[in-house]
Each structure stands twice: as C-alpha cells, then as structure tokens.
Amino acid sequence: MIPQPDQTDTDSSGPSVITDTLCGLLGDDSDQVDDIYQTWYEWMVQKGEDQVKEEGLSGSTAGNYIDRLDQLHREAIKLFGLDSQLIDPDQADELLLLLARDTITKQNGEQYSDTSKRKFSNALQKYLQWRYHEGDLDYEWKPSIKFSDGNHTQAAEFTYEEVGRLFEEAQSYGKLPSYYETSPEEREQIKGLVAQRLGKPKEDINRDDWRKADQSSKIWSVVSVGYDAGLTPKEVHDAKVSWYKPDQQILKIPTEVAAKERDKEEISLSDESSEAMSRWIQERRHLEKYDGTNTLWLNREGNPYTSGSLCRIIRKLCENAEIPSKDRPIRWYSLRHSLGRHMESDGSLNQTNDQLRHDTYETTVETYGDSAVEERQSTLNKSRKKAERAAKDPDYEPYEEVDVTRKFGEPEETAPEDAVTSTDSGMHVDAHVRDTMENRADISRQLLSDDGSSSS
C-alpha cells in the first residue's frame, strides 16, 4: 500500500505540490497523488538525509527531487501508460533505460546530459527510498544504470612539477609591461586591455588604472582555490564571497548549491590559497562590476565563469607555462583529478575523500572517521611545497619521498628496563625509547651495574 498522508495534519486547501500538467494527466487521481507527493516532501525535509538520525534535506533540495519526479511521472504516463498512482521499481528501471537511450528528451528535442540523467536517477532513488522506509516496498531499490557527469572523468592529471608551474603562471597571469617602458603606440594598445580588465572606457585609463590591472589576483585565486577545493565548474560559477572563512582558512559550500549536492561542506585551503583569496577579496571591493553582487568571480563581461571559459583559462596557463598538452585532455577537471592523486600520495585516503567530498571511499571513511580540517590543511601545504620545488628543481623526485611512519606505522616503544640485554659477547642495547634524561639515566645504570657484576 502506498504511504498516505495524515489527514489530520493535511490542509487540503493548501497549494498543489505537483504541476498542473501532471494534474491534467492524472485526472480524478490528482488530489490523492498530490497529497502523497506532499507527504514525501515532508519526509525529505525531516528525515531525507539520514533516516536513523532524523536529519532532513534542505527545502530547496527536496523541492528539486519533487520537480524531477513530477517530470518522470508525466513521461511514464505518456510513454508506457502508467496506470498506477505512482512509480514502482520496475517502472523506475524502465525510465532509466529510456533516459539512457535518449527516448526521454528535453521539450525542444535536445538530449539530456549525463549529469541531468543522474539527477533524475537520484530523484527516483530518493522517492523509492521513502517508500521502502515507510514499509511499502520489501527491498530498497538501487538504480540499474549508472550515469556519470560527462567526459570530465577523462581529464588529464598534472604532475607535481606541472602543478607548480601552473601556479607560478597563474600568479603572474596577465602582467603588463611597465607604463614608462612602453612606446606611445604600445601604450595605446595596452590601454585597451586595461580598459577591458577594469570595465572602463579606454579614454579614461590613467597610470593608476594600469597599476590596478597589472596586480589582479583573480586568476591566481580561482586556480589556486579551484585546485585546493577540487571545485567543479558549477561551483566556480556559483561561488560566493561568503563561502570563504578566513579565520578557519576554509571554503564552506552549502550542500544545496554544491555539485551533486554533496553533504561535506567544509573544505581546507592551503596557506597560498588563503593569501590569494585575501588579496582577491580586497581587490574586488574596488571593481565596479562587483557592486551589488556577492558572486566571487566574474569574467571580463561581468558574468560568472562557465565550464568552457575555465577550460580555456587552464589551457592558456599550460601554454604559457610550457606544460605539454598535445594528445592530453587538459580541462578544468584536471585540477580536481590532480588534487586527488597528490593528496592521496601525501596524506591519507579519508583526507582525500573529505577534501573531494565524494563517496568513493565510503568504507575507509566509516572505518577511520573523518579527518580534521587542520590535518588536511597540513597535507595541502605539504603538496604545495612539493609542487613549488618540483617546478624549480628538475632533479627533484617528489614521489621518492616516503613517510616511513605513515607507511609502516609508529614503532613499538620499549620499556627502559627491557632495553639492555646480556649476550656472550657483552652488553647489547636495542630499543626504541623516548629520549628523556630519566630514560638515559635508567639505561646507563643498567649498563654500569651489569659491567660491575661481570667484572667481580
């Protein structure tokens, strides 16, 4: 039996949850289906995040699930004549197959991206999860088809040396020649570039504007933070000044606006990224196009960055830094994949999971627990120092450095009284003890005592 709302708590005169289009397709069943959708929504905001802990989703996230299921419900009625009130597991499998075959498309006939298909799948899973927890289903449905987030998984990874050179280029990106070292003709050309950067008429550009345009920290901050936080293009596009918490040296991305609506919100930043962010936020206060907006980064036209424009930035930086790009899929996602590789190398598996905010290492995280923000900051700074050294020293081999303690664990400490052993050839000390005056004195007394007894 499909879970029904508590009629005593339901205001039948309230606004409809489902769309007018779905109401029309449902006919006389529309009111009952609307009540069921409303009950599902209430469950999501109360328990949708964690049924046991009774932690809910945000209203906007729950609303997105409602909208997507509404759309799939309409498609089910149109495509295979759904005659039940709501979608069951078999019908959910059929809908995923139709999405995978691009039978279900946008209204204009365009195909849905894999990211959109994954969001539809998530809506089905959340809905059927509710049905299972309410006792309506005998098993918890899992999607039979997995949708990725497009071709970003093919993005090339950067070596330590390449990351270091990329950061160097980002920090000096777009530097201008000295105002006094240019000819009048060159000065006129560069004034046009300065005007573009500052959004001012070319005829109003002066020497102070030249200095401001030459010291922009925008590209440095977006690339540095993009690497440290593993930001997706969507997150760069949506980033707000309020996400940055300088006192904690973190970026805090609300779950409802994060890519894939990731639950982990706090992301550690390295010292370099914190410096870049502090400089950029100070600088952006003086730029007119940021007046009245909390958007963290805008392009020269005053719009948030898109995936395409971010890819072009990375490729341009690679070109300037002479980082090989032929036959390599250099994309914005290359930063995120490189971070994952380097952080796993320098830190731990659960640190990598926390920093990237995905569920690939669920078992590791459940076993060892979440890593501390400060611990991840230390690992980020370690990775950045390796990248900086690799860029400057061609003989440096960053992967040869091995943390013996991390790899093999802490050696077992020996009790001072067990440190000294007697053999046929004399006294032997083989121990791992804390280097304190007390332990030194204890071991010395044992050696002197044994020497005295053996000579008597």
Steps between C-alpha positions, in 0.01 A plus 500: 500500500631845406569714813218743562520841667358559846167658416490682836819688413426561132350826382317400185456865410877560485699550178549204269842332502472336157482696175178590320616284209526191720165584661342502155649163412390345830142624483294393803809353672686832507400604853604169652832497312565859604447402865748214460760730347444739792555219751821401318619862510437521875695176554794636300529823701468304826691175435615501138869544581522234770200290597657372824629835627188674367702756306316668212589649164470871429168619359659590167661157461172324584322729253744403225422131561126576480542686169702220341267221610204706375664515158576126497145426613367690196738312270390165647135577430573614144752232399368180655158591632573489871171393654602506868511811712877510537817346360609154616853345480438323167372822347800686643732254321307557177528879536878477548525288186300759304729774633809301403362448145408871477135412446422750776628840388455868571192679365705638210617150405854539633652208689554523875860507618627215715498740794127567452430128458682429825282758678185330369638168626570654842141625520365152428732350760400752767130443431528121511720526809207674671261229383734236647540673837125546523453123456344518155787309328671177604844614384691825451521572128838578340535642148585238240677754277772737618537842340828688526549878493616517139853468363681676788611156621737499201674821611880475506685509831790738561831394654635679806733701278216599267280609789783715635556664161124547459480688832800716409337594171162565663657734755663710228227452239436808288781715644551817301826665395605812690300810407823694448672230292240495223486714190197726443368251243540201735347701782186564297462129424549395862257768617233309310587185698498696828160646408367146441629374833361789701183558298582866437506706179840496337525881499463507881792263569787654701820375666317393817264286290805345332634401845164356611465290186856373536450368854183295466484195724183366338648225282747405772218462753261308274771252391657460843168456681364293212784254553494491882122464525459281191235743376280395210410757230153529654650587839730764349197644320292509822780595743420780748728720707321374809628146435852602600569485874843665552513434874468124441686502167222304334243524223151405617270396215134454597374153411201631305724683248794259492557278198309173552361664816798367697448477874852599609510877505837602654802487270853576619713757319878522485688807621555607138128483418410695811746772401362506144142521629580778746668705226219436251217586739678823590552578131145421385360760742643768274362359175174655385357189335489326841281770654179348634599136446639233733629293205865421566637497144371671184651497151583817305139529381378494859357147485586193711750261344373205297659159449623604156664821618670320791640238262637777280670661801671173597615434143635854468692464826642168379606662174671788681667264750611267216310206649451233229140480384517311170281189510413578864141587602590817694181621667395688812439160661873430462550710815256288700644170379856618570403605852352155566814324377743721694299513820469122510877481450583754770215447745253220555204345327242655733665845466463469124137398539423793728675754279333382179166447677402187312391152613758291316676404827194449720640188667829672588324801646262284706795300634743778582269800544513848350834681487546829681501828306844587644638160393387555142643853499838357600484245218400769248796716602730199466370431148540865401863507619573190294344660194700821550828310541429270204442804277835653597722192531499260200695238702249489785293180516191572709372142488820362656421663833345239727358562843617185677276557800192543277586195294607258775350659811665619820770260635408331826657675796731292726481525878834637635548194725487274190745707295820323612568133432802288585666282235814282485682786331397762757221745560258593219253790476220468240199712585263774395451730801414864551812718512467631857760553774317249718515222236865576424589477871305173540678333207841630619440357848420159349818502289719607793336250736543211256861598424580503870345157569674338203844627607475379863 
